[in-house]
Amino acid sequence: MDNYKEITPEQLDKNIFQLINDGWMLITAKKDNKINTMTASWGGFGIMWNKKVANTVIRPQRYTKEFVDGSDTFSLCFFDKEYKKTLSYLGSVSGKKEDKIAKSNLTINHINDIPYFEEADMVIICKKLYAQEMKPECFIIKELDNEYYPKKDHHTLYISEIEKIYIKK
């Protein structure tokens, strides 16, 4: 982490909407000494239970879900625009079928045994607090369920405490 400096959540001065929606992020976790990652463009940050939290969502068919479910912690990595093609690849190929991390040419490193990518501009270390599958009957606007879940593959919502934030120096 020599290339990074730690900041508090209050010091984060980036537009979260641009980071997640336009820039995307990698959700990366480790289970049984194996690492997997996926690209995500949905999620958010806020306060819950008097803690600074990240809200992430993962569909049940995503291989990375097994890794997030099998670990107490994971990382969220944000990258410069030059990595958009790599993030697109990592979001469209399953780590179950090929070693997509090796093919991405990104470099895995660890903070307290939590994997992250050295090329990231920002790394957020998260500790899971809560997980719940989204349910069709909970949608107030039913059209959202019909539009985003025609296969009934509802996301699991994870609320995780932000333990550390590192930005590139």
GIKADA-V47982 format. One record per residue. N is the residue number from 1. RES is the residue in three letters. OMEGA is omega in degrees with one decimal (none if undefined). D_FIRST is the distance of its C-alpha to the first C-alpha in whole Angstrom. Layout:
n:N res:RES omega:OMEGA d_first:D_FIRST
n:N res:RES omega:OMEGA d_first:D_FIRST
This chain:
n:1 res:MET omega:-179.4 d_first:0
n:2 res:ASP omega:-177.7 d_first:4
n:3 res:ASN omega:-173.0 d_first:5
n:4 res:TYR omega:168.6 d_first:5
n:5 res:LYS omega:179.7 d_first:8
n:6 res:GLU omega:174.6 d_first:9
n:7 res:ILE omega:174.9 d_first:13
n:8 res:THR omega:176.1 d_first:16
n:9 res:PRO omega:179.4 d_first:18
n:10 res:GLU omega:179.7 d_first:20
n:11 res:GLN omega:-179.6 d_first:18
n:12 res:LEU omega:-175.9 d_first:18
n:13 res:ASP omega:-179.8 d_first:20
n:14 res:LYS omega:177.1 d_first:20
n:15 res:ASN omega:-176.3 d_first:23
n:16 res:ILE omega:-179.4 d_first:23
n:17 res:PHE omega:177.2 d_first:26
n:18 res:GLN omega:-179.8 d_first:25
n:19 res:LEU omega:-174.3 d_first:21
n:20 res:ILE omega:-173.4 d_first:23
n:21 res:ASN omega:-177.3 d_first:26
n:22 res:ASP omega:-174.9 d_first:26
n:23 res:GLY omega:-176.3 d_first:22
n:24 res:TRP omega:178.8 d_first:22
n:25 res:MET omega:173.1 d_first:19
n:26 res:LEU omega:171.9 d_first:18
n:27 res:ILE omega:-173.1 d_first:18
n:28 res:THR omega:-179.1 d_first:17
n:29 res:ALA omega:-178.1 d_first:18
n:30 res:LYS omega:177.4 d_first:18
n:31 res:LYS omega:178.7 d_first:22
n:32 res:ASP omega:179.5 d_first:23
n:33 res:ASN omega:173.2 d_first:21
n:34 res:LYS omega:-177.8 d_first:21
n:35 res:ILE omega:171.6 d_first:19
n:36 res:ASN omega:-177.4 d_first:20
n:37 res:THR omega:174.0 d_first:19
n:38 res:MET omega:176.6 d_first:22
n:39 res:THR omega:178.1 d_first:22
n:40 res:ALA omega:176.8 d_first:23
n:41 res:SER omega:173.8 d_first:25
n:42 res:TRP omega:178.3 d_first:27
n:43 res:GLY omega:179.9 d_first:25
n:44 res:GLY omega:-180.0 d_first:25
n:45 res:PHE omega:179.4 d_first:23
n:46 res:GLY omega:-179.2 d_first:25
n:47 res:ILE omega:175.8 d_first:27
n:48 res:MET omega:-179.7 d_first:28
n:49 res:TRP omega:-179.7 d_first:29
n:50 res:ASN omega:178.3 d_first:28
n:51 res:LYS omega:172.2 d_first:24
n:52 res:LYS omega:-172.5 d_first:22
n:53 res:VAL omega:168.9 d_first:22
n:54 res:ALA omega:175.1 d_first:21
n:55 res:ASN omega:178.3 d_first:24
n:56 res:THR omega:179.1 d_first:24
n:57 res:VAL omega:-179.6 d_first:27
n:58 res:ILE omega:177.3 d_first:27
n:59 res:ARG omega:-175.0 d_first:31
n:60 res:PRO omega:-177.2 d_first:32
n:61 res:GLN omega:-179.7 d_first:32
n:62 res:ARG omega:-179.0 d_first:29
n:63 res:TYR omega:-179.9 d_first:27
n:64 res:THR omega:179.6 d_first:24
n:65 res:LYS omega:177.4 d_first:26
n:66 res:GLU omega:-178.0 d_first:27
n:67 res:PHE omega:177.5 d_first:23
n:68 res:VAL omega:178.5 d_first:22
n:69 res:ASP omega:-176.7 d_first:26
n:70 res:GLY omega:-178.3 d_first:25
n:71 res:SER omega:175.6 d_first:22
n:72 res:ASP omega:-173.3 d_first:21
n:73 res:THR omega:174.5 d_first:18
n:74 res:PHE omega:177.0 d_first:16
n:75 res:SER omega:169.5 d_first:14
n:76 res:LEU omega:-178.0 d_first:15
n:77 res:CYS omega:179.6 d_first:13
n:78 res:PHE omega:-171.1 d_first:15
n:79 res:PHE omega:171.6 d_first:16
n:80 res:ASP omega:-178.0 d_first:18
n:81 res:LYS omega:-178.7 d_first:21
n:82 res:GLU omega:-179.1 d_first:21
n:83 res:TYR omega:-176.3 d_first:20
n:84 res:LYS omega:179.6 d_first:23
n:85 res:LYS omega:178.1 d_first:25
n:86 res:THR omega:178.8 d_first:22
n:87 res:LEU omega:176.4 d_first:22
n:88 res:SER omega:177.1 d_first:25
n:89 res:TYR omega:-177.9 d_first:25
n:90 res:LEU omega:177.7 d_first:23
n:91 res:GLY omega:-175.4 d_first:25
n:92 res:SER omega:-178.4 d_first:28
n:93 res:VAL omega:179.2 d_first:28
n:94 res:SER omega:174.8 d_first:28
n:95 res:GLY omega:177.5 d_first:25
n:96 res:LYS omega:-174.8 d_first:29
n:97 res:LYS omega:179.9 d_first:30
n:98 res:GLU omega:177.7 d_first:28
n:99 res:ASP omega:-173.9 d_first:24
n:100 res:LYS omega:178.2 d_first:23
n:101 res:ILE omega:178.0 d_first:20
n:102 res:ALA omega:-179.4 d_first:21
n:103 res:LYS omega:-178.7 d_first:23
n:104 res:SER omega:-175.8 d_first:21
n:105 res:ASN omega:173.1 d_first:19
n:106 res:LEU omega:-174.6 d_first:15
n:107 res:THR omega:177.6 d_first:13
n:108 res:ILE omega:170.4 d_first:12
n:109 res:ASN omega:-177.1 d_first:9
n:110 res:HIS omega:168.9 d_first:9
n:111 res:ILE omega:-178.5 d_first:8
n:112 res:ASN omega:178.3 d_first:11
n:113 res:ASP omega:175.6 d_first:13
n:114 res:ILE omega:-176.3 d_first:12
n:115 res:PRO omega:173.1 d_first:12
n:116 res:TYR omega:-179.2 d_first:10
n:117 res:PHE omega:-178.0 d_first:10
n:118 res:GLU omega:-177.8 d_first:8
n:119 res:GLU omega:-177.2 d_first:11
n:120 res:ALA omega:174.5 d_first:11
n:121 res:ASP omega:179.7 d_first:12
n:122 res:MET omega:178.8 d_first:11
n:123 res:VAL omega:176.7 d_first:10
n:124 res:ILE omega:179.0 d_first:12
n:125 res:ILE omega:-174.3 d_first:13
n:126 res:CYS omega:174.6 d_first:16
n:127 res:LYS omega:-177.1 d_first:19
n:128 res:LYS omega:176.1 d_first:22
n:129 res:LEU omega:-170.4 d_first:25
n:130 res:TYR omega:175.1 d_first:28
n:131 res:ALA omega:178.0 d_first:29
n:132 res:GLN omega:175.7 d_first:32
n:133 res:GLU omega:174.6 d_first:34
n:134 res:MET omega:-175.8 d_first:36
n:135 res:LYS omega:-179.0 d_first:39
n:136 res:PRO omega:-176.6 d_first:42
n:137 res:GLU omega:-179.5 d_first:44
n:138 res:CYS omega:178.9 d_first:42
n:139 res:PHE omega:175.7 d_first:42
n:140 res:ILE omega:175.1 d_first:44
n:141 res:ILE omega:-172.9 d_first:44
n:142 res:LYS omega:-179.8 d_first:45
n:143 res:GLU omega:177.9 d_first:45
n:144 res:LEU omega:177.3 d_first:41
n:145 res:ASP omega:-179.4 d_first:41
n:146 res:ASN omega:-176.8 d_first:44
n:147 res:GLU omega:-172.3 d_first:42
n:148 res:TYR omega:-179.2 d_first:38
n:149 res:TYR omega:179.5 d_first:39
n:150 res:PRO omega:178.6 d_first:42
n:151 res:LYS omega:-179.2 d_first:41
n:152 res:LYS omega:177.9 d_first:41
n:153 res:ASP omega:-174.6 d_first:37
n:154 res:HIS omega:177.3 d_first:36
n:155 res:HIS omega:161.8 d_first:32
n:156 res:THR omega:176.9 d_first:31
n:157 res:LEU omega:175.4 d_first:29
n:158 res:TYR omega:171.2 d_first:26
n:159 res:ILE omega:-173.3 d_first:25
n:160 res:SER omega:176.8 d_first:22
n:161 res:GLU omega:174.9 d_first:20
n:162 res:ILE omega:-178.8 d_first:17
n:163 res:GLU omega:-178.4 d_first:15
n:164 res:LYS omega:170.7 d_first:12
n:165 res:ILE omega:177.8 d_first:11
n:166 res:TYR omega:174.6 d_first:8
n:167 res:ILE omega:179.5 d_first:10
n:168 res:LYS omega:178.3 d_first:9
n:169 res:LYS omega:none d_first:10
